[in-house]
Every structure is written in structure tokens, then in C-alpha cells.
């Protein structure tokens, strides 16, 4: 049938009825019993979606509405972001975090630009070179002791200014919270922003866990972005309970003018954008972002405190916490035999940036019982 054929000339189409959502579904092909998918500490990405998010998606699944962002859910999300980040904020839902980072930086920078970031940063270490290969930007990864850039580190990484043989450092990108679980304070971000702007550079924040950072600091989202000189944000959602949605928020009206076109070029323009925006609204149009982040952070704090107590009482003499616990992750130096024993009960990741260090990640649905059971598995003799 030609797509232009009127329904009146297509009897089969005329007989189609709307989906009866009360019709029972076939049994799932995958075992969905709770025992088949126990909570663990592998990543906050491993957690499911928050029930309120699933409800929001279901509520958005009604009738027809314009695609590609012309829907009321996306319009509402734009207003929600202005409430968090100020009246000049422009919001663009996208599919994933890597896409958000690439698109945010590409929209703000020319092709000859370089981006200074921590060597451990996601854009440098964990995105398969996407900012360089897809975004066309040079990434300069600077060594840091704790995942955090400083003005001194940034100044030391600014090389080749004006030299045609060098990519030009035109942006600084920080992760908030960092890949090491540390968190920048507002004063630290302001100092970085002032340094970047003094060098005619912009400041980008990879905020895949921005909510965790704000929860740890006890601030709103704008207090660690708009109010301290950030120019553009990759705003996280999936790590804080969304099914799959992130966003770019442009704070500086002088950058990001090409976003409308680059989002499509970079395969990040959703035709049924209402379902991305509905998720983001469920998280940010209210307190769900902070309650979920606060809970994940508190579970990490419980885990860190429990392990520290075990060490202090000689019940776990061979382990040590190797980074500050300032978000929803705990890094632990752990002998292989200890990690192998604990992995009989829980999954978690080796940290590739340090030998015999594991990453224990908490999520919005981690329970105190989960944490206590992991501590028992680690200290068990």
C-alpha cells in the first residue's frame, strides 16, 4: 500500500481498533522473578527505572502528539529547567550520556578546539574516543590526584595557544560528581569558571550524577552550575532512576546556537520525544531527583562507614577506602581473595585506574539490608 492511500481505500486499515491495554500480555521470555535479578553494586546503571518514571511514561502514552519535541511534555521540561537553572536556560532531551557530552561540546566549539579535562573523566577514558571521532574535538586529559581539576592544573594544560600546529584549548570539562566519586564545591567550580573564562574558554559540566553532587552538598542544581559560571551542562537521568533519557542544558546564550541541527546530525533527536521528556519531568519537576540521589548517597555513606568500622576493629585488616565518599560510590582497595569471596554474593566492578581497587556503586533502590549483607560478605572470615 502506498503511504498516501486514503483509509477509505484500505478496508483492512479501517477495521483496525486501538490497542486494548487491558489485554493480558504473553508470559515474558525472560525470567522476571526477583531472585533472578538481585540488586548488586555493579553500577547505578544496572538498577531498574523508578516506579514514578514508569508511571510517567505510561501516562504520556496517550493519543497522538507532535513529534521531535513539539509536544507538551517537552515544553514543560523546558520550563522545569528554567526553574532549576534560570530563565535563559535552554533544554534539549537526548538519548544517552555520551551523546549529551559530544553534542554539548560540539555545539559550543569550533572544529579546531581542544577540551581540557581530568584524565579519569568519562569523555577521556570511557567514551571510545567519541568526542574526538564524532565531535571532531581534541581531548586533553590532565592527571589529577582525586578526579578534580584545579585552576593550577588547567593553567598547566593550556599549551600551544595561537600555534597553528596545535589544537586550541577552548573549553574545560569537569565531571560532577567525578569518576572517583568526589564532588566539586561551588567555590571550586567558581574558581575553575573564572580561570576558564579568563583564558577565553567555556566551562562544560558532565553532570551524569549532578543530582548526587547537589544532594551531597545540600544545594539546588543551579547553585553548582548557573550561579558559579558554568556555560553548558550534560544533565544526567539514567543513573538516577530513568529508563533512558539525558539532556543538554545551555546556560550561556552566546553558545550552542547550532544545537537544533547538530542534535539530528549526531543521532540524538528523538521522534517520540515526549517519552524522554516525560521521564525527565518525573525526575526534575519535583523532588524525585533529590530524594533518589540522597538515598543512593546515604547508602554509600553507610557502606563506607561500615567498612571503616570493620577495619578499625581488625575484622577487615586487608582492605582500605581509597577515595572520599562524596556521592553514591565507595572505592576500596581489596585483595583478590577478598573480592572473589564477596563476589560469590554480589557483583561489583574492578576499577581499572588502580590495582586491586574495586568500585562499589549504590543506586536509588539500594537498601540498608543490601549494604549490610555486602559488608558481611567482605569482612567474612
Secondary structure, DSSP 8 states (H G I E B T S, - for coil): --TT--GGG-HHHHT-----TTS-----SS--SGGGG---SS-TTSS---HHHHHHHHHH-SS---STT-SHHHHHHHHHHHHHH-TT-EEEEES-HHHHHHHHHHHHS-TTEEEEEETTSHHHHSSTTHHHHTT--EEEEE--SSS---HHHHHHH---TT-TTS-EEEEEEEESS-TTS----HHHHHHHHHHHHHTT-EEEEEETTHHHHHHHHT--SGGGTGGGT--EEEE--GGGT-SS-EEEEE--TTS-TTHHHHHHHTT---TTTHHHHHHHHHHHSSSHHHHHHHHHHHHHHHHHHHHHHHHHTTSSTT-EE-S---SSEEEEE--HHHHHHHTTT---EE-TTSTTEEEEE--TT--HHHHHHHHHHHH--
